[in-house]
Amino acid sequence: MARSSKTKTVTETISGIRVIGPEGGFRRAGHLFGPGETDIPLDSMSKQQIAAIRAEPRLIVTDIEIALAGDAEPAPDGS
């Protein structure tokens, strides 16, 4: 019997924030934020940078999990 060559993608996540800024753009903690979503991994910033971004009333900040695409692994038989 032939084996299936199906694979599944292993996905890991890291904690981050999604930030939306004002229409004209706004800088805080070394980052430029505009009206589009900007996703930033928490481990790429200092605690002071994170606090400054969260405390800024002109920014909308949401906690997120950022998916990191992993290597493909063979799927278990039967899936």
C-alpha distance (Angstrom), angle and dihedral (degrees) to the residues before:
residue distance angle dihedral
M1 . . .
A2 3.82 . .
R3 3.78 118.4 .
S4 3.77 120.0 -127.7
S5 3.78 116.5 -113.5
K6 3.79 93.1 -149.5
T7 3.77 116.2 142.0
K8 3.75 133.8 -168.9
T9 3.77 126.6 -146.9
V10 3.78 115.9 -121.0
T11 3.78 109.6 -140.8
E12 3.77 125.3 -165.3
T13 3.78 124.3 -173.3
I14 3.77 135.1 -149.4
S15 3.79 128.6 -162.2
G16 3.76 117.4 -100.6
I17 3.76 145.9 147.5
R18 3.80 130.6 -112.0
V19 3.79 112.3 -145.4
I20 3.80 130.1 -166.6
G21 3.79 119.1 -170.7
P22 3.79 136.3 -170.7
E23 3.81 124.1 -68.2
G24 3.80 94.8 -102.2
G25 3.80 94.4 48.2
F26 3.78 129.8 -107.2
R27 3.80 134.1 -146.1
R28 3.78 123.9 -140.2
A29 3.81 132.1 157.7
G30 3.80 93.5 -3.4
H31 3.81 95.4 -52.1
L32 3.80 132.5 105.1
F33 3.81 114.6 -136.4
G34 3.79 125.8 -168.1
P35 3.80 136.0 165.5
G36 3.81 92.6 -67.7
E37 3.80 124.3 81.8
T38 3.81 116.7 -90.9
D39 3.81 116.2 -165.2
I40 3.80 116.4 -157.9
P41 3.82 126.5 -178.7
L42 3.81 110.1 -126.8
D43 3.79 91.8 -135.3
S44 3.82 89.7 63.0
M45 3.82 93.2 63.7
S46 3.78 137.1 58.3
K47 3.81 121.2 -114.0
Q48 3.81 88.2 -108.2
Q49 3.81 92.3 54.8
I50 3.80 91.9 48.7
A51 3.82 91.2 48.8
A52 3.83 92.0 48.9
I53 3.81 92.4 51.3
R54 3.82 93.4 46.0
A55 3.83 91.9 47.8
E56 3.82 95.1 50.4
P57 3.83 109.5 103.8
R58 3.84 92.8 -158.4
L59 3.80 91.0 63.8
I60 3.80 129.5 73.8
V61 3.81 107.8 -144.4
T62 3.81 125.3 -170.0
D63 3.81 127.6 -179.9
I64 3.80 111.7 -123.0
E65 3.78 142.8 169.5
I66 3.80 112.5 -123.7
A67 3.81 115.1 -146.3
L68 3.78 117.4 -132.5
A69 3.80 112.1 -160.2
G70 3.77 110.6 -127.1
D71 3.76 134.0 -163.1
A72 3.76 119.2 -69.6
E73 3.79 114.1 -104.5
P74 3.78 127.8 -166.3
A75 3.77 110.8 -92.5
P76 3.79 116.2 -119.9
D77 3.81 114.6 -99.4
G78 3.77 113.1 -85.3
S79 3.80 98.3 32.0
